[in-house]
Amino acid sequence: LGDENAALRRALLDFQTQIDSLKSEISQSRGAQERLARDVSEVQLRQKDVQAGVDERLRRFEPLKVSVDGREFMAEPAEKRDFESAMEVFRKGDFAAAQLALAGFVQRHGQSGYMPSALFWLGNAQYATKSYKESMANFQQMLSIAPAHPRAPEAMLAISNVQIELKDL
């Protein structure tokens, strides 16, 4: 009975050792699982940041919906930037520089939705610098490509002013 009792105690001690060993392994596995979950979460956050950065950089190259003189159209970012910078020069009253900037815009972006407005403002800049013939040509070109443009009546009035200046009544 004493030998059996000692054998059972050894068996219980072995079982207790195995249970403690399994508890330790489970604890290590949980720790590793938590580290992996944290690492996955960090990778997902970085991935979101990278994706947002890529999206933001790509957005700079995508066409934008713009509205000029009551007309909406899609324009490339460079187109919009060039037109706005030319108009900024015009608004400052430097008509000679505005004439160069707007002529450059017309040359670079010939198929742009900004074209009628660019021609209108180019004609105005040329009128201001007394380049009457060029001014008339740009107003007429603007009217030929966009006769229903909201600024068409102003362009027609500008043509009559040019004709008065040229004594072509």
N, CA and C atoms as a LAMMPS dump frame, in Angstrom:
ITEM: TIMESTEP
0
ITEM: NUMBER OF ATOMS
507
ITEM: BOX BOUNDS ff ff ff
-5.0000000000000000e+02 5.0000000000000000e+02
-5.0000000000000000e+02 5.0000000000000000e+02
-5.0000000000000000e+02 5.0000000000000000e+02
ITEM: ATOMS id mol type element x y z
1 1 1 N 0.82 -1.184 0
2 1 2 C 0 0 0
3 1 3 C 0.87 1.257 0
4 2 1 N 1.946 1.215 0.752
5 2 2 C 2.874 2.347 0.816
6 2 3 C 3.543 2.586 -0.516
7 3 1 N 3.897 1.472 -1.239
8 3 2 C 4.533 1.626 -2.557
9 3 3 C 3.537 2.189 -3.567
10 4 1 N 2.286 1.734 -3.498
11 4 2 C 1.268 2.224 -4.413
12 4 3 C 0.988 3.707 -4.154
13 5 1 N 0.946 4.027 -2.857
14 5 2 C 0.718 5.414 -2.471
15 5 3 C 1.862 6.298 -2.972
16 6 1 N 3.085 5.869 -2.884
17 6 2 C 4.252 6.622 -3.357
18 6 3 C 4.202 6.746 -4.873
19 7 1 N 3.784 5.676 -5.564
20 7 2 C 3.689 5.695 -7.022
21 7 3 C 2.605 6.693 -7.449
22 8 1 N 1.474 6.71 -6.724
23 8 2 C 0.411 7.656 -7.047
24 8 3 C 0.87 9.093 -6.814
25 9 1 N 1.61 9.302 -5.742
26 9 2 C 2.135 10.645 -5.476
27 9 3 C 3.076 11.082 -6.585
28 10 1 N 3.944 10.189 -7.047
29 10 2 C 4.86 10.511 -8.157
30 10 3 C 4.064 10.812 -9.419
31 11 1 N 3.003 10.026 -9.655
32 11 2 C 2.173 10.234 -10.838
33 11 3 C 1.474 11.601 -10.727
34 12 1 N 0.969 11.918 -9.525
35 12 2 C 0.335 13.22 -9.331
36 12 3 C 1.34 14.349 -9.52
37 13 1 N 2.552 14.169 -9.012
38 13 2 C 3.591 15.183 -9.198
39 13 3 C 3.94 15.34 -10.677
40 14 1 N 4.005 14.23 -11.399
41 14 2 C 4.273 14.289 -12.841
42 14 3 C 3.148 15.042 -13.551
43 15 1 N 1.881 14.708 -13.167
44 15 2 C 0.735 15.398 -13.774
45 15 3 C 0.776 16.897 -13.452
46 16 1 N 1.112 17.209 -12.186
47 16 2 C 1.177 18.623 -11.794
48 16 3 C 2.283 19.323 -12.566
49 17 1 N 3.397 18.679 -12.799
50 17 2 C 4.498 19.25 -13.574
51 17 3 C 4.049 19.47 -15.013
52 18 1 N 3.347 18.472 -15.567
53 18 2 C 2.853 18.61 -16.936
54 18 3 C 1.826 19.755 -17.036
55 19 1 N 0.942 19.862 -16.033
56 19 2 C -0.054 20.94 -16.02
57 19 3 C 0.661 22.291 -15.953
58 20 1 N 1.664 22.421 -15.069
59 20 2 C 2.413 23.678 -14.962
60 20 3 C 3.131 23.996 -16.268
61 21 1 N 3.683 22.987 -16.895
62 21 2 C 4.374 23.16 -18.178
63 21 3 C 3.391 23.63 -19.253
64 22 1 N 2.202 23.015 -19.302
65 22 2 C 1.181 23.409 -20.274
66 22 3 C 0.695 24.839 -20.008
67 23 1 N 0.509 25.199 -18.73
68 23 2 C 0.112 26.559 -18.395
69 23 3 C 1.16 27.559 -18.882
70 24 1 N 2.412 27.233 -18.69
71 24 2 C 3.515 28.1 -19.136
72 24 3 C 3.497 28.249 -20.66
73 25 1 N 3.287 27.129 -21.374
74 25 2 C 3.235 27.18 -22.833
75 25 3 C 2.035 28.006 -23.305
76 26 1 N 0.888 27.843 -22.656
77 26 2 C -0.306 28.613 -23.011
78 26 3 C -0.044 30.103 -22.789
79 27 1 N 0.574 30.423 -21.665
80 27 2 C 0.888 31.814 -21.355
81 27 3 C 1.827 32.408 -22.417
82 28 1 N 2.837 31.655 -22.803
83 28 2 C 3.766 32.119 -23.848
84 28 3 C 3.036 32.285 -25.187
85 29 1 N 2.147 31.347 -25.495
86 29 2 C 1.375 31.428 -26.745
87 29 3 C 0.475 32.652 -26.751
88 30 1 N -0.178 32.929 -25.623
89 30 2 C -1.031 34.124 -25.535
90 30 3 C -0.198 35.393 -25.715
91 31 1 N 0.963 35.423 -25.083
92 31 2 C 1.852 36.585 -25.224
93 31 3 C 2.267 36.777 -26.677
94 32 1 N 2.635 35.681 -27.335
95 32 2 C 3.031 35.758 -28.745
96 32 3 C 1.838 36.197 -29.601
97 33 1 N 0.654 35.673 -29.294
98 33 2 C -0.55 36.041 -30.041
99 33 3 C -0.846 37.532 -29.87
100 34 1 N -0.713 38.055 -28.661
101 34 2 C -0.955 39.475 -28.425
102 34 3 C 0.067 40.338 -29.171
103 35 1 N 1.337 39.927 -29.177
104 35 2 C 2.373 40.66 -29.926
105 35 3 C 2.046 40.662 -31.415
106 36 1 N 1.633 39.503 -31.934
107 36 2 C 1.288 39.413 -33.351
108 36 3 C 0.072 40.287 -33.682
109 37 1 N -0.908 40.276 -32.807
110 37 2 C -2.099 41.109 -33.033
111 37 3 C -1.714 42.587 -33.038
112 38 1 N -0.845 42.995 -32.116
113 38 2 C -0.376 44.385 -32.07
114 38 3 C 0.417 44.722 -33.327
115 39 1 N 1.285 43.806 -33.758
116 39 2 C 2.075 44.027 -34.977
117 39 3 C 1.17 44.15 -36.206
118 40 1 N 0.156 43.292 -36.289
119 40 2 C -0.781 43.354 -37.416
120 40 3 C -1.521 44.693 -37.405
121 41 1 N -1.92 45.123 -36.229
122 41 2 C -2.625 46.397 -36.103
123 41 3 C -1.735 47.552 -36.555
124 42 1 N -0.475 47.543 -36.142
125 42 2 C 0.467 48.588 -36.554
126 42 3 C 0.7 48.563 -38.059
127 43 1 N 0.827 47.368 -38.626
128 43 2 C 1.017 47.25 -40.075
129 43 3 C -0.213 47.778 -40.812
130 44 1 N -1.398 47.475 -40.298
131 44 2 C -2.625 47.973 -40.932
132 44 3 C -2.685 49.5 -40.882
133 45 1 N -2.308 50.093 -39.757
134 45 2 C -2.291 51.552 -39.65
135 45 3 C -1.288 52.166 -40.63
136 46 1 N -0.099 51.58 -40.696
137 46 2 C 0.902 52.079 -41.656
138 46 3 C 0.407 51.941 -43.081
139 47 1 N -0.256 50.814 -43.369
140 47 2 C -0.795 50.59 -44.709
141 47 3 C -1.835 51.652 -45.062
142 48 1 N -2.699 51.987 -44.088
143 48 2 C -3.695 53.038 -44.318
144 48 3 C -3.01 54.371 -44.596
145 49 1 N -1.961 54.686 -43.819
146 49 2 C -1.232 55.944 -44.019
147 49 3 C -0.579 55.988 -45.403
148 50 1 N 0.035 54.873 -45.787
149 50 2 C 0.676 54.803 -47.105
150 50 3 C -0.379 54.965 -48.2
151 51 1 N -1.502 54.293 -48.063
152 51 2 C -2.575 54.384 -49.06
153 51 3 C -3.107 55.809 -49.154
154 52 1 N -3.285 56.451 -48
155 52 2 C -3.774 57.839 -48.007
156 52 3 C -2.76 58.749 -48.69
157 53 1 N -1.473 58.516 -48.438
158 53 2 C -0.43 59.317 -49.092
159 53 3 C -0.421 59.12 -50.595
160 54 1 N -0.563 57.889 -51.032
161 54 2 C -0.599 57.595 -52.476
162 54 3 C -1.835 58.235 -53.102
163 55 1 N -2.975 58.091 -52.439
164 55 2 C -4.207 58.706 -52.955
165 55 3 C -4.053 60.217 -53.074
166 56 1 N -3.455 60.835 -52.058
167 56 2 C -3.271 62.288 -52.079
168 56 3 C -2.338 62.705 -53.222
169 57 1 N -1.27 61.961 -53.427
170 57 2 C -0.341 62.296 -54.524
171 57 3 C -0.995 62.091 -55.876
172 58 1 N -1.801 61.05 -56.027
173 58 2 C -2.484 60.804 -57.303
174 58 3 C -3.55 61.857 -57.578
175 59 1 N -4.195 62.345 -56.509
176 59 2 C -5.24 63.352 -56.67
177 59 3 C -4.698 64.618 -57.332
178 60 1 N -3.409 64.904 -57.124
179 60 2 C -2.806 66.089 -57.729
180 60 3 C -2.762 66.001 -59.25
181 61 1 N -2.844 64.784 -59.795
182 61 2 C -2.74 64.598 -61.238
183 61 3 C -4.081 64.321 -61.906
184 62 1 N -5.106 64.131 -61.115
185 62 2 C -6.418 63.814 -61.676
186 62 3 C -7.131 65.093 -62.093
187 63 1 N -7.923 65.019 -63.154
188 63 2 C -8.688 66.199 -63.571
189 63 3 C -9.64 66.656 -62.469
190 64 1 N -9.84 67.967 -62.426
191 64 2 C -10.696 68.57 -61.411
192 64 3 C -11.922 69.186 -62.076
193 65 1 N -13.015 69.232 -61.36
194 65 2 C -14.195 69.926 -61.864
195 65 3 C -14.031 71.392 -61.476
196 66 1 N -14.034 72.277 -62.495
197 66 2 C -13.885 73.704 -62.244
198 66 3 C -15.068 74.453 -62.848
199 67 1 N -15.274 75.641 -62.342
200 67 2 C -16.346 76.494 -62.839
201 67 3 C -15.764 77.872 -63.113
202 68 1 N -15.877 78.317 -64.365
203 68 2 C -15.386 79.63 -64.766
204 68 3 C -16.467 80.296 -65.592
205 69 1 N -16.783 81.52 -65.233
206 69 2 C -17.801 82.294 -65.953
207 69 3 C -19.121 81.53 -66.07
208 70 1 N -19.481 80.8 -65.024
209 70 2 C -20.748 80.078 -65.016
210 70 3 C -20.746 78.773 -65.803
211 71 1 N -19.602 78.356 -66.295
212 71 2 C -19.508 77.092 -67.045
213 71 3 C -18.671 76.104 -66.252
214 72 1 N -19.138 74.858 -66.157
215 72 2 C -18.385 73.812 -65.46
216 72 3 C -17.777 72.861 -66.466
217 73 1 N -16.553 72.439 -66.198
218 73 2 C -15.863 71.481 -67.057
219 73 3 C -14.739 70.839 -66.259
220 74 1 N -14.156 69.792 -66.824
221 74 2 C -13.033 69.096 -66.18
222 74 3 C -11.728 69.699 -66.71
223 75 1 N -10.793 69.949 -65.802
224 75 2 C -9.511 70.538 -66.183
225 75 3 C -8.383 69.825 -65.456
226 76 1 N -7.258 69.753 -66.116
227 76 2 C -6.061 69.196 -65.489
228 76 3 C -5.558 70.182 -64.43
229 77 1 N -4.915 69.68 -63.379
230 77 2 C -4.407 70.584 -62.34
231 77 3 C -3.438 71.639 -62.885
232 78 1 N -2.574 71.252 -63.835
233 78 2 C -1.622 72.212 -64.405
234 78 3 C -2.354 73.306 -65.176
235 79 1 N -3.408 72.918 -65.866
236 79 2 C -4.235 73.86 -66.624
237 79 3 C -4.837 74.895 -65.68
238 80 1 N -5.431 74.415 -64.606
239 80 2 C -6.068 75.289 -63.623
240 80 3 C -5.039 76.23 -63.006
241 81 1 N -3.894 75.68 -62.642
242 81 2 C -2.831 76.476 -62.024
243 81 3 C -2.346 77.563 -62.989
244 82 1 N -2.131 77.201 -64.27
245 82 2 C -1.65 78.174 -65.253
246 82 3 C -2.671 79.287 -65.463
247 83 1 N -3.945 78.936 -65.591
248 83 2 C -4.98 79.95 -65.812
249 83 3 C -5.081 80.882 -64.61
250 84 1 N -5.103 80.304 -63.42
251 84 2 C -5.233 81.132 -62.218
252 84 3 C -4.033 82.051 -62.034
253 85 1 N -2.85 81.572 -62.368
254 85 2 C -1.674 82.438 -62.22
255 85 3 C -1.706 83.557 -63.252
256 86 1 N -2.155 83.271 -64.479
257 86 2 C -2.272 84.324 -65.495
258 86 3 C -3.322 85.352 -65.072
259 87 1 N -4.423 84.877 -64.516
260 87 2 C -5.468 85.801 -64.079
261 87 3 C -5.016 86.642 -62.888
262 88 1 N -4.186 86.078 -62.042
263 88 2 C -3.653 86.837 -60.915
264 88 3 C -2.807 88.007 -61.416
265 89 1 N -2.009 87.771 -62.443
266 89 2 C -1.21 88.848 -63.04
267 89 3 C -2.146 89.908 -63.626
268 90 1 N -3.208 89.465 -64.305
269 90 2 C -4.18 90.4 -64.89
270 90 3 C -4.817 91.251 -63.795
271 91 1 N -5.226 90.612 -62.697
272 91 2 C -5.896 91.338 -61.604
273 91 3 C -4.99 92.382 -60.962
274 92 1 N -3.694 92.144 -60.997
275 92 2 C -2.743 93.12 -60.439
276 92 3 C -2.613 94.348 -61.329
277 93 1 N -3.133 94.254 -62.547
278 93 2 C -3.089 95.402 -63.444
279 93 3 C -1.845 95.466 -64.308
280 94 1 N -1.015 94.447 -64.28
281 94 2 C 0.168 94.391 -65.14
282 94 3 C -0.259 93.75 -66.46
283 95 1 N -0.848 94.566 -67.342
284 95 2 C -1.477 94.043 -68.547
285 95 3 C -0.473 93.485 -69.554
286 96 1 N 0.734 94.042 -69.592
287 96 2 C 1.744 93.506 -70.515
288 96 3 C 2.144 92.094 -70.079
289 97 1 N 2.378 91.921 -68.786
290 97 2 C 2.73 90.587 -68.277
291 97 3 C 1.538 89.644 -68.388
292 98 1 N 0.331 90.161 -68.149
293 98 2 C -0.873 89.331 -68.271
294 98 3 C -1.05 88.875 -69.707
295 99 1 N -0.759 89.764 -70.647
296 99 2 C -0.856 89.418 -72.067
297 99 3 C 0.074 88.244 -72.379
298 100 1 N 1.298 88.296 -71.882
299 100 2 C 2.251 87.195 -72.107
300 100 3 C 1.776 85.914 -71.433
301 101 1 N 1.303 86.038 -70.203
302 101 2 C 0.868 84.849 -69.46
303 101 3 C -0.348 84.207 -70.124
304 102 1 N -1.315 85.016 -70.521
305 102 2 C -2.523 84.471 -71.153
306 102 3 C -2.228 83.917 -72.544
307 103 1 N -1.353 84.572 -73.299
308 103 2 C -0.969 84.048 -74.622
309 103 3 C -0.257 82.707 -74.462
310 104 1 N 0.588 82.606 -73.444
311 104 2 C 1.256 81.328 -73.168
312 104 3 C 0.256 80.251 -72.801
313 105 1 N -0.737 80.621 -72.012
314 105 2 C -1.776 79.665 -71.648
315 105 3 C -2.529 79.184 -72.889
316 106 1 N -2.933 80.114 -73.739
317 106 2 C -3.677 79.764 -74.96
318 106 3 C -2.841 78.832 -75.835
319 107 1 N -1.557 79.103 -75.906
320 107 2 C -0.678 78.264 -76.729
321 107 3 C -0.514 76.868 -76.127
322 108 1 N -0.334 76.779 -74.826
323 108 2 C -0.109 75.482 -74.171
324 108 3 C -1.379 74.649 -74.037
325 109 1 N -2.504 75.295 -73.825
326 109 2 C -3.747 74.582 -73.508
327 109 3 C -4.836 74.921 -74.53
328 110 1 N -4.572 74.669 -75.767
329 110 2 C -5.473 75.044 -76.856
330 110 3 C -6.835 74.375 -76.814
331 111 1 N -6.955 73.228 -76.202
332 111 2 C -8.237 72.513 -76.158
333 111 3 C -8.903 72.61 -74.785
334 112 1 N -8.449 73.532 -73.979
335 112 2 C -8.933 73.655 -72.609
336 112 3 C -10.345 74.225 -72.548
337 113 1 N -11.061 73.873 -71.502
338 113 2 C -12.354 74.482 -71.229
339 113 3 C -12.201 75.945 -70.823
340 114 1 N -10.989 76.317 -70.423
341 114 2 C -10.696 77.703 -70.076
342 114 3 C -10.529 78.587 -71.313
343 115 1 N -10.425 77.986 -72.492
344 115 2 C -10.047 78.726 -73.696
345 115 3 C -10.902 79.967 -73.967
346 116 1 N -12.245 79.889 -73.956
347 116 2 C -13.008 81.117 -74.215
348 116 3 C -12.699 82.231 -73.211
349 117 1 N -12.611 81.882 -71.945
350 117 2 C -12.305 82.888 -70.924
351 117 3 C -10.893 83.424 -71.101
352 118 1 N -9.954 82.541 -71.421
353 118 2 C -8.566 82.979 -71.623
354 118 3 C -8.481 83.943 -72.803
355 119 1 N -9.181 83.643 -73.885
356 119 2 C -9.176 84.541 -75.043
357 119 3 C -9.819 85.888 -74.7
358 120 1 N -10.91 85.852 -73.933
359 120 2 C -11.574 87.087 -73.529
360 120 3 C -10.621 87.972 -72.732
361 121 1 N -9.974 87.385 -71.728
362 121 2 C -9.077 88.183 -70.881
363 121 3 C -7.805 88.57 -71.621
364 122 1 N -7.351 87.732 -72.526
365 122 2 C -6.203 88.099 -73.36
366 122 3 C -6.572 89.309 -74.222
367 123 1 N -7.764 89.297 -74.811
368 123 2 C -8.222 90.451 -75.596
369 123 3 C -8.286 91.713 -74.755
370 124 1 N -8.739 91.586 -73.519
371 124 2 C -8.794 92.75 -72.628
372 124 3 C -7.398 93.253 -72.285
373 125 1 N -6.473 92.341 -72.04
374 125 2 C -5.1 92.753 -71.737
375 125 3 C -4.485 93.445 -72.954
376 126 1 N -4.749 92.915 -74.141
377 126 2 C -4.225 93.536 -75.352
378 126 3 C -4.872 94.901 -75.58
379 127 1 N -6.141 95.031 -75.314
380 127 2 C -6.822 96.325 -75.441
381 127 3 C -6.172 97.339 -74.505
382 128 1 N -5.87 96.894 -73.268
383 128 2 C -5.271 97.792 -72.278
384 128 3 C -3.878 98.246 -72.692
385 129 1 N -3.172 97.406 -73.463
386 129 2 C -1.822 97.782 -73.927
387 129 3 C -1.871 98.381 -75.335
388 130 1 N -3.076 98.677 -75.816
389 130 2 C -3.316 99.317 -77.114
390 130 3 C -2.898 98.449 -78.302
391 131 1 N -2.909 97.128 -78.114
392 131 2 C -2.687 96.182 -79.226
393 131 3 C -4.06 95.843 -79.775
394 132 1 N -4.672 96.807 -80.454
395 132 2 C -6.069 96.715 -80.829
396 132 3 C -6.368 95.602 -81.832
397 133 1 N -5.535 95.446 -82.839
398 133 2 C -5.82 94.426 -83.861
399 133 3 C -5.763 93.023 -83.255
400 134 1 N -4.739 92.773 -82.429
401 134 2 C -4.634 91.472 -81.773
402 134 3 C -5.806 91.257 -80.819
403 135 1 N -6.189 92.338 -80.143
404 135 2 C -7.32 92.268 -79.222
405 135 3 C -8.587 91.858 -79.969
406 136 1 N -8.835 92.499 -81.106
407 136 2 C -10.03 92.179 -81.886
408 136 3 C -9.988 90.727 -82.36
409 137 1 N -8.823 90.283 -82.806
410 137 2 C -8.7 88.898 -83.282
411 137 3 C -9.039 87.912 -82.172
412 138 1 N -8.594 88.173 -80.951
413 138 2 C -8.875 87.257 -79.84
414 138 3 C -10.341 87.301 -79.423
415 139 1 N -10.938 88.483 -79.422
416 139 2 C -12.37 88.56 -79.126
417 139 3 C -13.174 87.804 -80.182
418 140 1 N -12.804 87.971 -81.453
419 140 2 C -13.517 87.283 -82.533
420 140 3 C -13.329 85.766 -82.438
421 141 1 N -12.107 85.339 -82.113
422 141 2 C -11.858 83.895 -81.953
423 141 3 C -12.689 83.355 -80.788
424 142 1 N -12.762 84.114 -79.715
425 142 2 C -13.558 83.692 -78.56
426 142 3 C -15.021 83.526 -78.967
427 143 1 N -15.538 84.487 -79.733
428 143 2 C -16.933 84.408 -80.174
429 143 3 C -17.156 83.269 -81.155
430 144 1 N -16.148 82.942 -81.959
431 144 2 C -16.332 81.849 -82.929
432 144 3 C -16.32 80.481 -82.25
433 145 1 N -15.535 80.322 -81.171
434 145 2 C -15.51 78.999 -80.52
435 145 3 C -16.578 78.859 -79.44
436 146 1 N -17.08 79.983 -78.908
437 146 2 C -18.091 79.902 -77.847
438 146 3 C -19.083 81.056 -77.979
439 147 1 N -19.922 81.027 -79.014
440 147 2 C -20.843 82.151 -79.221
441 147 3 C -21.883 82.308 -78.1
442 148 1 N -22.162 81.266 -77.362
443 148 2 C -23.147 81.345 -76.275
444 148 3 C -22.496 81.536 -74.91
445 149 1 N -21.203 81.828 -74.888
446 149 2 C -20.475 82.024 -73.639
447 149 3 C -21.076 83.203 -72.873
448 150 1 N -21.129 83.125 -71.55
449 150 2 C -21.689 84.232 -70.766
450 150 3 C -20.993 85.581 -71.005
451 151 1 N -19.748 85.564 -71.433
452 151 2 C -19.025 86.813 -71.685
453 151 3 C -19.095 87.236 -73.162
454 152 1 N -19.859 86.523 -73.977
455 152 2 C -19.966 86.862 -75.4
456 152 3 C -20.486 88.287 -75.608
457 153 1 N -21.51 88.741 -74.89
458 153 2 C -21.953 90.134 -75.082
459 153 3 C -20.849 91.15 -74.764
460 154 1 N -20.08 90.88 -73.713
461 154 2 C -18.971 91.774 -73.367
462 154 3 C -17.917 91.772 -74.463
463 155 1 N -17.677 90.585 -75.057
464 155 2 C -16.697 90.498 -76.145
465 155 3 C -17.168 91.307 -77.353
466 156 1 N -18.475 91.256 -77.648
467 156 2 C -19.005 92.039 -78.771
468 156 3 C -18.863 93.541 -78.499
469 157 1 N -19.129 93.942 -77.272
470 157 2 C -18.957 95.343 -76.904
471 157 3 C -17.484 95.738 -77.019
472 158 1 N -16.6 94.852 -76.588
473 158 2 C -15.169 95.136 -76.679
474 158 3 C -14.735 95.283 -78.138
475 159 1 N -15.299 94.464 -79.027
476 159 2 C -14.973 94.579 -80.456
477 159 3 C -15.398 95.956 -80.97
478 160 1 N -16.577 96.425 -80.552
479 160 2 C -17.01 97.758 -81.003
480 160 3 C -16.101 98.843 -80.434
481 161 1 N -15.634 98.681 -79.221
482 161 2 C -14.684 99.645 -78.646
483 161 3 C -13.368 99.642 -79.417
484 162 1 N -12.914 98.444 -79.803
485 162 2 C -11.685 98.347 -80.604
486 162 3 C -11.892 99.062 -81.939
487 163 1 N -13.057 98.854 -82.564
488 163 2 C -13.334 99.5 -83.846
489 163 3 C -13.349 101.025 -83.689
490 164 1 N -13.862 101.504 -82.592
491 164 2 C -13.83 102.951 -82.337
492 164 3 C -12.401 103.441 -82.205
493 165 1 N -11.572 102.691 -81.457
494 165 2 C -10.169 103.058 -81.291
495 165 3 C -9.417 103.055 -82.618
496 166 1 N -9.78 102.12 -83.497
497 166 2 C -9.108 102.029 -84.818
498 166 3 C -9.767 102.958 -85.839
499 167 1 N -10.758 103.715 -85.425
500 167 2 C -11.485 104.63 -86.307
501 167 3 C -12.159 103.871 -87.44
502 168 1 N -12.611 102.656 -87.133
503 168 2 C -13.284 101.807 -88.105
504 168 3 C -14.773 101.782 -87.751
505 169 1 N -15.408 102.91 -87.914
506 169 2 C -16.804 103.023 -87.517
507 169 3 C -17.704 102.327 -88.52
